[in-house]
Amino acid sequence: MEPKLAIVAGGGELPWLLREACRTIGRDALFLALNGEVEERRLPAPDAWLKLGSWGKNLDYLHTNGVKELVFAGSVRRPDLKNLNPDSRGVGFLARVGMGWLGDNSILTSVLKELEHEGFRVISPDSLLHKFLSREGSYSQRRPSEGEWKDIRRGMEVIRTIGGQDIGQAVVVQNGIVLAVEAAEGTDEMLRRSKKLIEPGKGGVLVKFPKPGQDRRVDLPTIGIGTVEAAYQAGLAGIAVEVGGALIIRPDETKCLADKTGIFLIGVKGD
């Protein structure tokens, strides 16, 4: 029998796909939704709601319910420390994180260490969603032009640089010029911002790769219908992800939308 699993759910569709996958294979899993991230109108209801600041209460809940493994999925906005209202164990955790709160990788690494110290094992979403892990080659009918390949390579270089500084996972590049870099606002907001800078009819790509040294059990890049639509609305020509470094959510539907809008979607080796 596999150990008891808890899905810690943020925003977006990925947590719900994980829930479906667990039910399909008969995996015993709790669905725990983070307050302010998961849409409350979505059904079925979660087993429990978690507050980010209630670190001690959350750990007690996991132990009481026999959870041994955790999987994190979905987007989470970094809370303002002034509004976090941590409990006593949460205060201790923040003290141990220290200046690491300023970087996403630092926060996530600290969270993983704390959970492992508590006896939990953290697994990657792709261990349950193998078929969604990005593969090499084109998902779409349209393929990048020679100029767009240059932009893809330029984007990969930039992510290696900014990712090494724990800044972001995505950039928008057009004709060799970096128009936007993902920061705390997330990919969709970055795309809306870049719309003002795109030169119409001259291509432009979204490149989304994991950060160098990133623990891929958490915060793995995801691409889905919403990303394709946002890229199209921004006037981009396509999207490039790393082979094995992203999850393509509902790939058949995502491919159909890419073909309908004329956007290319391609998996590229990281080297």
ABEGO torsion letter per residue (X at the ends): XBBBBBBBBBBEAAAAAAAAAAAAAGBBBBBBBBBGABBAABOBBBABBBBAABAAAAAAAAAAAGBABBBBBEBBBBBBAAAAGBBAAAAAAAAAAEAAAABAAAAAAAAAAAAAAAGBBBBBAAAABAAABBBBEBABABBBBAAAAAAAAAAAAAAAAAAAAGABABBBBBGGBBABBBBAAEAAAAAAAAAAABBBGAEEBBBBBBBBGBBAABGBBBBBAAAAAAAAAAGBABBBBBBGABBBBGAAAAAAAAAAAGBBBBBBBAX
